[in-house]
Amino acid sequence: MAQTLLNLSANGRLVAGLLVNLLSSICIVFINKWIYVHYGFPNMTLTLVHFVVTWLGLYVCQKMDIFAPKSLPIRRIVWLALSFCGFVAFTNLSLQNNAIGTYQLAKAMTTPVIILIQTTYYKKTFSTKIKLTLVPITLGVILNSYFDVRFNLLGTVFATLGVLVTSLYQVWVGAKQHELQVNSMQLLYYQAPLSSGFLLCIVPMFEPLTGDGGIFGPWSLPALATVLFSGVVAFLVNLSIYWIIGNTSAVTYNMFGHFKFCITLVGGYLIFHDPLSINQALGILCTLAGILSYTHFKLAEQEEGKSRLAQRP
């Protein structure tokens, strides 16, 4: 009975974490879109603001005794912080040098690359059924974006680097929590300011610092207020990402990411009346079928694992 209550409590926390990530992620997409369209705020600078606000939010949390910081050697998380900067830089460069369809297709390759990294370097095993769920998901992404897939050498290089660095970042987010015996807040508390410092060094390579469109440009009060609000939402997004990966896996988080992509497309169609073709609708159904299959097989494997543990003398 006690074990059942513990399982229900754990599942409840997981559902709550996924729900926070879902709502905050969808919210930030529309807030950021508003900021880009109405204020022209630079993309990477906005990411920098998001991570600074995330660290400030965590600082307030630790002052309120919500979590206790754990002393971590910087050298143990420097690659995690650098991989985040690489993920931001290469993702932006991929978007700048590729069509939207190519960009989305490249992002879909993150899941199989994560599985490859975890299988090769972390000796983690995935069943054939789990691997096969990637087929309808990839097919769904192709159906959603094939009409806008165009390849060029520079764009392909950036997209490939983006997939590789993003996969490493997501794997390390989970691995570092277990390796250093810290929770999501404790790890993010150190990584956020470190990544902010690195981002501050690379932002001038892509975006102006002063004048129109620069971080220190003449921004209006409504623009600054909206950017700050997006930072607060980003705090929830970043924290929930770390929490989900730490309590599940990078693959599960990626599957959830595909689900959010489908919800965003459907939301755009229902709320903003964005066009949705038959191919895109079929793509959404394929992707959702793959996600549901993954969830079913993953839960079945977890129950099987619990049964084996219970049968041990």
C-alpha angles and dihedrals in degrees: 000000000000090000091051091052090049091051091049090049092049092047090048091053091048092051090048091050092049091047092051090049093046095050096040093045094051090044093052093050091059094040092051091046089053091049093049094045101040102031105020091226110177116257103228092041088055089053089051090052089049093056094045090052089046090056092046089050091051090047089056090047093054091047087055089051092244088134137000117236115237120214108247129181108245092223089063093060103029092097090050090053092046092048089055090054090048091049091053095043098045093041090055092045090049091052091047095049101037138058115257091253093054090046093052092045091053091050089054089060090065093084097056090043090053090051090049092050094047092046095047104038105020097037091230116157128218124193121240090246091057092048092049091058086071089069099070091038093054090043089052092052091048091051089050096050112018093102088064101040113124125157131213129168099247094043091049091051092051092044091051093048089046092054093046096048093042090051092049091048093052093045091049092049088064097034095051093052090056096037095050095034094234134132127238094269094048093051096043090048088066100032098050098063092039092052090045090056093049092045090051087058095051100037093079088058091062107021138032120257098206137027125033111350094013126121090245093041127124098281121176122240093250089052092051092045091052092047090050091049090051087052091056091051089046088055089060091045095050094044093048091048091055092044094049094047092045093051098038123009142278090258092054090049090051091051088051088050090058089051091052089050090056092046090050091052092048091044091052089051095047100038105029098024091236111176115266117190127206089253091053091049090051089047091054091050091049092049093048090048089054092047093049090048091050091049092049095048093043093052091046091052091049092051090048090051091050091050091053091050091049091051094054113107 
